[in-house]
């Protein structure tokens, strides 16, 4: 996963760009609205001026100087006018009015170009239709007033924009400060410090912090388990390796062949036990790492049981034990065939090793409402009900009347495989309350 920019930077950019767009849109809308309203105001002013002139007109020719009228207001603009007798003879006009009519129209508003300038003209007759009054003002003057008003309205917004940008910058920074604090706290940690993140955080990142704390908890449990596993494994390997070394030293200093042969035989037994421990440790490691988690598929559970029994045939023959396979002839399960062989093999191995000389081990396949079950029963001493839960834990070795010494990993591996298949390993008394029956469930395909 690669970083692509800053969330804070993108958020600030979006806020400022959005605000600028809204401000620009509002300014344009204000300009259009102000221009329309100013047109209405100036037109109303022309109509009012024409009405006043119609009421005060007489038949005397005169010229009124409007160009040198006193300046009363910044928005006050001079109005040019003409009064025509019967619409043909110029009777009264302002000093800046030309000799020709402003507009050929006799009524209402019109826009005319006179002397290279655009003018807004309003024409009005008196009641007797003897006098025609025309008044005008320049379009450019109107535009100047509109721009002055829009500029006056926009100036506060232009000043406020930088202030708003600063406010957004500091506000977003303050909002992201808890996230920066969490990031800084994580960056300061070493791989072994997996304590939960503490402190108040915003609701938006609370789920993220909760997930991180859950992950830290899992990692801490995993690391603790690995450290315990490594320590226990070292302890378990130390005993057979020490025995192997001791027997080899005995063989090295043996006085005669019988003593040397006995020491070598004991060394071979210690080596076999060390090999068995290493194999089971590797199996357990692979199961813990989920090497076969994605390999679930339908498989023949009976064939898996046959393969597991075949792998233990030599050990059973050495003890003159009999292993029988009973139950369902066709059983297709869903799961991991390799794991199933390992689990059934461990159960058969325990049954053979802890059973009596010449005993019988029964492997039975049953079909039930919860799926397929593999039941392995023996004629050994069994496990007391109070010790069965402990027997499933790693490196737990129980006393055996048969004198067998295990690594304490077999049942824990089977329990882990059962867990991967959504089931649990069940231990109970064997048939006739004799020995032990271990049951492992698999889902049907």
FIFI-981275 format. One line per field, with one value per residue (C-alpha): x, y, z. Coordinates in pm, 1 decimal. Each point is the difference from the previous one (the first is absolute). Example, Ala and Ser with C-alpha at 12.3 -4.5 7.8 and 13.67 -1.06 7.14 Angstrom:
BEGIN
xx = (1230.0|137.0)
yy = (-450.0|344.0)
zz = (780.0|-66.0)
***
This chain:
BEGIN
xx = (0.0|146.3|-79.3|-178.2|0.1|-121.9|-359.3|45.2|135.1|-279.2|-263.6|138.5|20.5|-357.7|-132.1|184.1|-81.1|-363.9|-18.4|166.3|-242.6|-297.1|138.8|53.1|-347.1|-151.9|193.0|-120.3|-354.7|31.8|135.9|-284.8|-258.3|148.0|16.0|-366.9|-109.3|206.2|-160.6|-336.4|102.3|141.7|-302.9|-227.0|206.6|-38.2|-375.5|-30.5|204.2|-213.3|-318.2|120.9|95.4|-340.1|-166.7|219.7|34.3|-119.4|23.6|304.3|323.2|281.5|318.4|78.9|364.6|30.8|369.8|107.7|-253.9|152.3|133.9|-228.8|68.4|247.1|-279.1|-178.4|30.1|-107.3|-317.8|-30.4|-349.6|-193.8|-352.7|-151.9|-305.1|-228.2|299.9|162.2|114.8|264.0|-148.2|222.4|321.6|302.7|322.7|162.4|-297.0|42.4|-242.6|-132.3|-235.0|153.5|-216.2|-250.4|-232.6|-283.9|-74.5|201.3|361.0|254.2|375.5|165.8|353.5|67.4|342.5|165.8|-148.5|-284.4|-292.4|-312.2|-293.8|-351.9|-271.2|-330.7|-288.9|-200.7|-373.8|-89.9|271.3|135.0|338.8|236.1|258.3|310.6|258.8|319.0|305.8|315.5|27.2|366.7|-104.0|-238.1|275.4|237.5|-251.0|-67.6|371.4|47.8|-279.6|127.8|354.5|-127.9|-181.7|290.8|272.5|-93.8|-7.8|342.5|140.5|-174.4|136.7|358.9|-136.1|-228.6|293.5|196.6|-301.1|-36.8|372.8|4.6|-339.6|95.3|335.4|-173.4|-246.0|284.7|214.5|-134.6|76.3|350.8|40.3|-104.0|239.4|283.5|-67.5|7.4|321.3|176.2|-75.7|240.9|-123.6|-28.3|-210.3|-358.6|-192.7|-340.4|-17.3|-154.9|-151.4|-306.5|-38.9|-274.2|-283.8|113.1|330.3|-118.8|-75.4|351.9|158.6|-221.6|111.9|362.9|-38.1|-162.6|289.4|253.2|-178.5|11.8|364.6|82.7|-179.1|171.8|343.4|-60.7|-112.4|303.9|233.4|-168.7|6.6|371.0|78.8|-203.4|139.2|355.0|-81.9|-157.2|298.1|254.0|-108.6|39.6|315.6|151.2|-97.2|149.1|324.7|13.7|-57.5|263.4|245.9|-89.6|55.5|329.5|126.9|-161.9|220.8|-159.4|-223.8|-325.9|25.3|86.9|-288.1|-243.3|120.4|-28.4|-352.8|-96.2|161.4|-207.4|-315.9|94.4|70.0|-337.3|-174.3|186.7|-95.1|-364.1|-1.8|155.7|-249.2|-295.4|136.9|31.1|-352.0|-139.4|185.9|-149.3|-347.2|40.6|118.6|-308.7|202.9|-304.5|-266.9|-77.5|21.1|-338.0|-167.0|-208.7|207.0|-46.7|7.3|18.8|309.0|154.4|-58.3|154.4|310.3|32.8|-26.5|254.2|251.7|-29.9|-0.6|366.8|-47.1|-309.8|184.5|281.7|-250.7|-198.9|-301.8|-292.7|-151.0|-344.9|-202.3|-378.0|-309.5|-88.9|140.3|-42.6|53.8|77.4|94.3|75.3|330.6|371.1|95.4|360.4|-110.6|-251.8|272.5|219.2|-281.7|-120.9|361.4|74.4|-307.5|98.4|360.2|-113.8|-233.2|278.4|270.7|-211.2|-197.9|103.3|228.4|-209.5|-295.2|-262.8|-49.0|-330.6|-42.3|-368.2|-165.9|-352.5|-247.0|-202.3|-211.7|307.8|205.2|252.0|174.9|322.6|12.6|327.5|-28.0|262.6|33.2|253.5|-25.8|-196.5|3.6|-189.3|-289.3|165.0|317.8|-148.0|-13.2|361.1|103.8|-96.3|230.7|350.0|284.9|-225.2|126.8|-207.8|130.5|-28.2|-26.4|153.6|316.9|-34.2|120.3|-143.1|75.3|-332.7|-69.0|-209.9|-339.8|62.9|69.1|-321.6|-196.0|140.0|-90.4|-352.1|-24.2|98.5|-289.5|-246.8|-15.5|157.2|186.7|-207.1|150.5|-204.9|18.7|25.6|-257.8|-79.9|160.2|337.3|278.7|-51.5|-213.9|102.8|-252.0|84.6|-276.5|14.5|-271.7|-157.0|77.5)
yy = (0.0|333.8|348.4|224.4|352.8|137.5|-25.5|329.7|167.3|-140.1|106.5|354.3|19.3|-122.9|241.7|301.0|-89.2|-58.1|325.5|190.7|-154.8|90.4|351.9|41.7|-131.8|230.0|294.5|-73.5|-42.8|327.6|177.3|-125.4|80.5|342.3|82.6|-92.4|195.9|304.0|-10.6|5.4|286.2|214.0|-70.2|100.7|315.7|84.6|-60.0|214.2|282.2|-9.0|12.5|307.2|177.3|-74.1|168.9|311.1|54.9|332.3|156.5|214.9|-103.4|-37.7|-186.4|-150.7|-49.9|-349.1|-54.4|244.2|-104.1|-42.8|-352.0|-137.3|-380.4|-248.5|-190.9|312.8|26.3|288.1|-53.3|143.5|92.3|151.5|141.6|3.4|200.6|-239.0|-230.6|215.7|330.8|1.4|204.0|-70.4|-198.5|-48.0|166.4|-332.6|-109.0|-1.2|170.0|-332.8|-223.2|-254.0|-276.0|-37.2|-178.0|202.2|-227.6|-210.6|-107.5|-47.3|-31.3|229.0|74.7|373.1|150.4|-342.1|-62.1|-226.4|170.1|-115.1|218.5|39.2|179.1|134.6|218.3|227.1|-51.1|231.1|-160.9|348.2|-45.2|-298.9|-40.6|-215.1|-60.9|-202.4|-111.7|-174.6|-380.6|41.2|205.9|-274.0|-262.1|209.9|17.8|-374.8|-80.7|233.4|-171.9|-351.2|102.4|133.7|-329.2|-219.2|180.5|-150.1|-346.4|51.5|104.2|-290.0|-267.6|3.3|8.1|-292.2|-189.8|44.6|-109.9|-313.0|-73.1|18.7|-171.7|-295.8|-20.9|-8.0|-263.2|-222.1|44.7|-316.4|-200.4|146.5|-88.7|-361.3|-15.4|141.8|-242.6|-294.7|124.5|17.7|-363.6|-284.7|-336.5|-146.9|281.3|-102.3|172.5|144.7|356.9|223.5|347.2|172.1|-13.5|133.6|-232.5|-20.0|-170.4|-185.0|-316.6|18.1|28.6|-283.4|-221.5|88.0|-87.4|-330.9|-67.2|87.7|-237.1|-282.0|65.2|10.4|-330.1|-148.9|116.5|-120.3|-333.8|-23.7|86.0|-262.1|-247.9|61.3|-34.0|-318.3|-145.9|66.1|-168.8|-299.7|-44.1|45.9|-321.5|-250.1|172.7|-17.7|-367.2|-63.9|165.4|-188.4|-339.3|73.0|86.7|-326.2|-189.1|179.7|-110.3|-342.8|-282.6|-267.6|-58.4|-66.9|326.6|189.1|-157.0|83.8|362.9|26.8|-142.1|256.6|275.4|-109.3|20.5|350.8|96.6|-137.7|201.8|315.1|-64.6|-48.5|323.5|195.5|-145.6|88.5|348.0|59.3|-130.5|223.0|301.4|-61.0|-35.8|320.0|191.7|-111.4|-157.1|-201.9|255.4|67.6|-364.8|-122.8|-238.9|-319.0|-308.1|-367.0|-17.7|-381.2|9.1|257.9|-241.3|-284.9|213.9|97.6|-364.2|-112.1|254.4|-153.3|-363.0|-56.5|144.4|-217.1|-309.6|70.2|-19.7|-281.0|232.9|-30.2|301.0|-43.0|241.8|-15.5|199.7|191.0|-141.6|328.2|326.0|320.7|288.8|365.0|127.3|-67.1|-357.3|44.6|135.9|-281.4|-262.3|174.0|24.7|-359.2|-120.5|176.4|-156.6|-346.1|54.5|87.4|-298.6|-238.4|147.9|21.5|-320.0|-335.7|-246.5|-193.0|234.6|109.0|348.1|68.5|282.2|54.9|234.1|114.2|224.0|233.6|316.4|216.8|-165.9|-283.9|-122.7|-196.5|-192.3|-157.5|-224.6|-206.7|-233.0|205.8|168.4|294.2|355.2|100.1|238.6|267.5|-11.1|-7.6|374.9|33.4|-288.3|201.4|288.1|14.1|-184.1|-162.0|-350.1|-240.6|-293.2|-326.6|-342.3|-140.5|199.2|201.2|357.1|244.5|353.9|147.2|125.2|-272.0|87.7|375.4|-39.6|-200.3|263.3|277.3|-192.5|-53.5|373.7|74.6|-221.4|178.0|-286.3|-107.7|-306.9|-203.9|-243.4|-253.2|-353.7|-276.0|-274.3|-183.4|283.2|-136.3|200.5|330.8|99.2|315.6|144.8|242.5|157.2|105.5|178.9|-196.9|108.0)
zz = (0.0|-105.8|133.2|-247.6|134.7|328.0|116.1|180.7|-313.6|-216.4|252.6|20.5|-379.1|-41.3|263.6|-144.1|-359.8|88.6|191.3|-285.2|-248.7|217.1|49.2|-374.5|-77.5|260.8|-143.2|-353.2|124.3|193.9|-308.5|-217.1|263.4|72.7|-371.5|-43.2|305.9|-101.8|-343.5|170.5|227.5|-285.4|-219.6|286.3|43.6|-369.6|14.1|312.7|-156.4|-313.4|206.7|192.3|-323.1|-153.3|298.1|-14.3|-376.1|-155.4|-344.2|63.9|-168.4|245.0|63.4|343.3|93.8|154.6|-64.5|270.7|261.3|350.3|86.0|268.8|9.9|-146.8|-169.6|-129.1|-378.3|-222.9|-202.6|-348.2|-116.6|-287.3|-17.6|-348.1|-104.4|-187.2|-21.2|-272.9|144.9|278.4|277.0|302.8|43.3|220.9|-101.4|-106.3|-213.6|-377.9|-241.0|-125.7|191.1|236.7|-138.9|-280.3|241.1|153.0|295.6|244.6|25.1|-274.7|-32.3|-249.7|-114.9|-20.7|-59.3|31.9|346.0|108.2|172.6|176.4|-109.2|140.4|-196.3|144.6|-132.9|220.0|36.9|-287.6|-217.0|-73.4|156.2|-37.1|274.1|-55.5|270.3|-20.3|192.7|-117.7|19.3|100.2|303.5|101.1|-31.9|209.5|283.8|-21.6|15.6|296.8|188.8|-82.6|96.8|330.4|64.2|-111.7|193.5|340.3|-157.7|-157.0|337.0|175.0|-234.8|135.5|353.9|-80.0|-151.8|322.1|201.9|-216.3|30.2|379.0|41.7|-217.6|175.2|338.0|-123.8|-126.5|309.3|171.7|-315.5|-9.1|367.6|-69.2|-296.4|207.7|284.3|-240.8|-165.6|337.9|81.8|-48.4|-131.4|349.9|150.3|-77.0|279.5|-105.0|-126.2|265.0|9.4|-141.4|-377.3|-232.3|-86.2|-362.8|85.3|311.1|-205.8|-148.4|344.8|125.7|-290.4|68.5|367.4|-98.9|-236.2|272.2|237.6|-253.8|-78.8|370.6|56.4|-302.1|110.8|354.4|-138.6|-227.1|285.6|219.0|-286.7|-59.8|368.8|37.5|-322.4|116.7|328.7|-173.8|-232.8|277.4|179.6|-290.0|-124.2|349.1|23.3|-343.9|99.5|330.5|-164.8|-263.9|276.7|173.4|-324.7|-51.7|342.0|5.6|124.7|-214.2|-300.2|196.8|188.0|-320.8|-193.6|277.5|5.7|-379.8|11.3|263.9|-211.1|-300.2|211.3|113.5|-362.7|-109.9|269.1|-103.4|-363.0|95.4|197.9|-289.7|-249.0|219.6|64.8|-375.1|-52.9|270.8|-143.1|-343.3|146.3|201.2|-304.2|-197.0|-281.2|-114.7|82.1|-366.5|-106.9|129.5|-246.1|-1.9|87.1|83.0|379.2|-1.1|-223.0|233.7|289.0|-202.4|-72.7|367.1|112.3|-261.4|129.0|350.4|-107.7|91.2|350.4|51.3|-119.4|242.5|286.3|-160.0|-0.5|-239.3|-176.2|-153.7|-215.6|34.9|-86.9|-315.2|-322.5|-190.6|184.1|-187.7|229.4|-63.9|130.0|-25.0|-80.9|110.6|337.8|38.5|-52.2|258.5|256.0|-38.8|-1.6|329.4|160.8|-127.5|111.6|353.2|8.4|-103.6|221.0|315.5|-55.1|141.1|-176.4|-253.1|44.6|-252.1|-145.7|-174.8|-251.2|-81.2|-248.1|91.4|-178.8|221.0|-15.3|56.1|-275.3|-1.9|312.6|37.0|328.3|117.0|306.2|180.6|296.1|189.4|338.9|-143.4|133.8|313.7|-68.5|214.1|-210.7|-350.1|-49.8|110.5|-225.6|-309.1|93.2|-145.8|168.0|259.6|72.1|207.3|200.2|-191.5|155.3|-316.8|61.5|-321.2|4.1|-255.3|-105.2|105.3|-353.5|-165.6|144.6|-24.2|-374.2|-42.9|194.5|-222.4|-317.0|135.2|66.6|-361.5|-109.3|227.6|250.8|326.4|116.1|244.1|252.8|196.3|138.7|-256.3|-58.1|318.7|201.2|-100.2|-156.9|-180.5|-297.3|-191.1|-247.2|-280.9|-211.8|-365.1|-203.3|-282.8|-357.3)
***
